[in-house]
Amino acid sequence: MIFALFVTVFASLFPPATGGETVLDAVDFFDQIVGKWHGEGQLFGQPAEFEMIWEWELDRKFVRLTYSIQGATEMEAIGHYRIVESEPLDGIWLDTRGKILQLSATLTDAGLETIWRSPSEKGRTTYEFTGSDTLEVHDYYHDGTDWKLFGTASYLRVPE
């Protein structure tokens, strides 16, 4: 009886890990990423430069991402993530291609993974901190059967 009570108490102190468990919560993650970032990398096999500005908005209920690419492919975009206590986080992406994409994001042990989609495309972007002021970003599209990497960038935080 005492052993069963001990096991019950011990188990409640250390619940089993689940596949959806994350190290960071959304507020912690976005507190770390808020700011201006400059990235260099590849987009569709060509060199490119990237800019990201992450900002809290509307009483920290949303995070806004302002994004741009300079290179053989150029684009500007604005994304908004809604901060909620459960996952996935949802959001919207608008870009200069005229696309509106739905965002669905989850926190992982490595950072943030966002699935984006419209009726004509589906993709995934991962954000992983490699240091307090460094970030790796990988972009994939789904070709109907598998994920294909099309963009990678290493970002440095731009000092304020």
Secondary structure, 3 states (H helix, E strand, C coil): CHHHHHHHHHHHHCCCCCCCCCCCCHHHHHHHHCEEEEEEEEECCEEEEEEEEEEEECCCCEEEEEEEEEECCCEEEEEEEECCCCCCEEEEEEECCCCEEEEEEEECCCEEEEEEEECCEEEEEEEEEEECCEEEEEEEEECCCCEEEEEEEEEEECCC
